[in-house]
Amino acid sequence: MTPSTTVALRATGLSKNFHGFLAVNAVDLEVAAGGVHALVGPNGAGKTTLFNLLSGFLQPSTGTITVFGEDVTGLQPEQIAHKGVARSFQITSLFENLNPREHVELALQSRTTQGRKFWRSEKLLGRFTDRAGELLDLVGLAELAEKPAGLLAYGQKRALEMALVMALDPKIMLLDEPTAGMGIEDVHRTIELVKKIADGRTVVFVDHNMHVVGSLADRVTVLQQGRILAEGTYQEVRSDPRVITAYLGEASNA
Ligand SMILES: Nc1ncnc2c1ncn2[C@@H]1O[C@H](COP(=O)(O)OP(=O)(O)OP(=O)(O)O)[C@@H](O)[C@H]1O
């Protein structure tokens, strides 16, 4: 990163100690504003724990986190969300009986002062219908806007989750394994979608699929046993002997 690059997200000396086990160990991470930054590493490397720390779902044992220079260490997830950081989850958490349009309208409304009054405000929800339509169009769900979420295919549910994150209009998006469990077609569609939504935002994502990492990331951080093992472009890290050894070690333990 050049000295003039704006840092969107910075972790300094970040650690998480679970009863004596350091799942994240003195991590220093800089995510450039406008970049697409991948976190990779063998199973148990600490990627999810780091994500949970960055989004406030876990509190660090030591270290600090800043968002565009502002210290957010110790804030709760909703407070970090207010600073413009939104995260998606690996596990689907949709309401089976609500359709995609209703989901997105609720997410849009949650950003407003009416956020906690959704059960009383049918009329207000209507205000969000146009924007909801745009977001569903963006993620390729326009045709399925009225179908109960419980009846959507897996890839469609994941696309809806992406629309829900977008509804929060975050400056920084944290995507937890956006292609996990997807077939090849959905993987391709998701790569294109992330490229679109990354326009004008900062994206940090975790993914095990190296094709996805190579297609999307302009910067890759490799974690191993809670520490940063390597960092650079995809080309740089994939040819780094330490990274190759770490992944081969994992394969031989499988
Ligand atoms: N709440 C917890 N209590 C104790 N240990 C934990 C807890 N959460 C995670 N760990 C441990 O911390 C280590 C890192 O876990 P983490 O889930 O962050 O890894 P990961 O890189 O996301 O792995 P994967 O690729 O398998 O999702 C693992 O050894 C895990 O068992």
The ligand as an ORCA input file, in Angstrom:
! r2SCAN-3c Opt
* xyz 0 1
  N     -15.643    -19.912     20.516
  C     -14.532    -20.633     20.429
  N     -13.987    -21.231     21.505
  C     -12.849    -21.938     21.414
  N     -12.135    -22.117     20.264
  C     -12.640    -21.542     19.156
  C     -13.839    -20.781     19.168
  N     -14.070    -20.329     17.899
  C     -13.054    -20.811     17.144
  N     -12.205    -21.530     17.897
  C     -10.965    -22.185     17.427
  O     -10.170    -21.194     16.823
  C      -9.509    -21.716     15.670
  C      -9.815    -20.864     14.470
  O     -11.176    -21.052     14.115
  P     -11.854    -20.261     12.914
  O     -13.265    -20.764     12.814
  O     -11.664    -18.808     13.089
  O     -10.994    -20.769     11.678
  P     -11.284    -20.641     10.120
  O     -10.006    -20.215      9.502
  O     -12.471    -19.778      9.899
  O     -11.614    -22.142      9.733
  P     -12.587    -22.727      8.583
  O     -11.893    -22.481      7.295
  O     -12.637    -24.178      8.945
  O     -13.911    -22.020      8.713
  C      -9.975    -23.156     15.524
  O      -8.986    -24.005     16.093
  C     -11.248    -23.214     16.339
  O     -11.461    -24.493     16.898
*
